[in-house]
């Protein structure tokens, strides 16, 4: 039951994190291009608040992912192919987290003129990690255990 709860938490956190990025790309950013300053201020506040949820989702994904990955690898299920795909998933997720600014030094002090990573790259990396997770769960899944 514990592993099922972890799988559900992992999936929900990934959905929240990635869904927020896609929503920003397809709805918020295009609307802001033509928005006046009060709407831009509101959008920054909304993004700040979502950022708090995204940080929580990141923490949930990291903790649950480590436990679930260790559990699966320690049983020997999946073999080398599973381990390689899991490694690629972790790498893609790490890139997405890093580029999104989930690192204390960058969030604490933002240099003036510093460029942000393109949201498309962040969402693409997160999407790759999500899709690899679907493949891993589909091919090596254990049902509801």
C-alpha positions in Angstrom: 0.0 0.0 0.0 2.9 2.3 0.8 4.4 1.9 -2.7 1.0 2.5 -4.3 0.7 5.8 -2.4 4.2 6.7 -3.5 3.4 5.9 -7.2 0.3 8.0 -7.0 2.1 10.9 -5.3 4.9 10.7 -7.9 2.4 10.7 -10.8 0.3 13.6 -9.3 3.4 15.7 -8.7 4.7 15.1 -12.2 1.3 16.0 -13.7 1.1 19.2 -11.7 4.7 20.3 -12.6 4.5 19.5 -16.3 0.9 20.6 -16.7 1.7 24.0 -15.2 4.6 24.4 -17.7 2.4 23.4 -20.7 -0.4 25.8 -19.5 2.2 28.6 -19.3 3.4 28.0 -22.8 0.1 27.6 -24.6 -2.1 30.0 -22.7 -0.4 32.4 -20.3 2.7 33.5 -22.3 0.8 34.2 -25.6 -1.8 36.2 -23.6 0.8 38.3 -21.8 2.4 39.4 -25.1 -0.6 41.7 -25.6 -1.4 42.5 -21.9 -1.1 45.8 -20.2 1.1 46.3 -17.1 -1.6 45.5 -14.4 -2.2 42.1 -16.0 1.6 41.5 -16.2 1.9 42.2 -12.5 -1.0 39.8 -11.8 0.6 37.1 -14.0 3.9 37.5 -12.1 2.1 37.0 -8.8 0.3 33.9 -10.2 3.6 32.5 -11.5 5.2 33.1 -8.0 2.4 31.2 -6.3 2.5 28.4 -8.8 6.2 28.3 -8.3 5.6 27.3 -4.6 3.5 24.4 -5.8 6.1 23.5 -8.4 8.8 23.4 -5.7 6.7 21.1 -3.6 6.0 18.9 -6.6 9.7 18.7 -7.3 10.4 17.6 -3.7 7.7 15.0 -3.9 9.0 13.7 -7.2 12.6 13.5 -5.9 11.8 11.7 -2.7 9.2 9.3 -4.2 11.4 8.7 -7.2 14.5 7.8 -5.2 12.4 5.3 -3.1 10.6 3.8 -6.0 13.8 3.6 -8.1 15.7 1.9 -5.3 12.8 -0.5 -4.7 12.7 -1.5 -8.4 16.4 -1.7 -8.9 17.0 -3.6 -5.7 14.8 -6.5 -6.8 16.6 -6.9 -10.1 13.4 -6.4 -12.1 13.9 -4.9 -15.5 17.6 -5.5 -15.9 19.9 -3.2 -17.8 17.3 -1.8 -20.1 15.2 -0.7 -17.2 18.2 0.9 -15.5 19.3 2.7 -18.7 15.8 4.1 -19.3 15.5 5.1 -15.7 18.9 6.9 -15.9 17.7 8.8 -19.0 14.5 9.7 -17.2 16.4 11.0 -14.2 18.8 13.0 -16.5 15.9 14.6 -18.4 14.1 15.5 -15.2 17.3 16.9 -13.7 17.8 19.1 -16.7 14.2 20.3 -16.4 14.5 21.0 -12.7 17.8 22.8 -13.1 16.7 25.0 -16.0 13.4 25.8 -14.2 15.5 27.3 -11.4 15.0 24.7 -8.7 18.4 25.4 -7.2 18.9 27.6 -4.2 21.9 29.7 -5.4 20.0 30.9 -8.5 16.7 31.6 -6.7 18.4 33.5 -3.8 20.1 36.1 -6.0 19.1 36.8 -9.6 21.7 38.8 -11.4 20.4 41.7 -13.4 20.3 40.8 -17.1 20.7 37.1 -16.4 18.8 35.0 -19.0 16.3 32.5 -18.1 16.1 29.1 -19.8 13.6 28.9 -22.6 10.3 27.5 -21.3 10.1 25.2 -24.3 13.3 23.5 -23.3 12.1 23.0 -19.8 8.8 21.6 -20.9 10.5 19.4 -23.5 12.9 17.9 -20.9 10.0 17.4 -18.4 7.9 15.8 -21.1 10.7 13.4 -22.0 11.0 12.4 -18.3 7.2 12.0 -18.1 7.0 9.9 -21.2 9.9 7.7 -20.1 8.1 7.2 -16.8 5.0 6.1 -18.7 7.1 3.6 -20.6 8.8 2.3 -17.5 5.5 1.9 -15.7 3.8 0.3 -18.7 6.5 -2.2 -19.6 7.8 -3.0 -16.1 4.7 -2.1 -14.0 3.4 -4.3 -11.2 -0.3 -3.2 -11.2 -1.6 -1.8 -8.0 1.0 -3.5 -5.7 
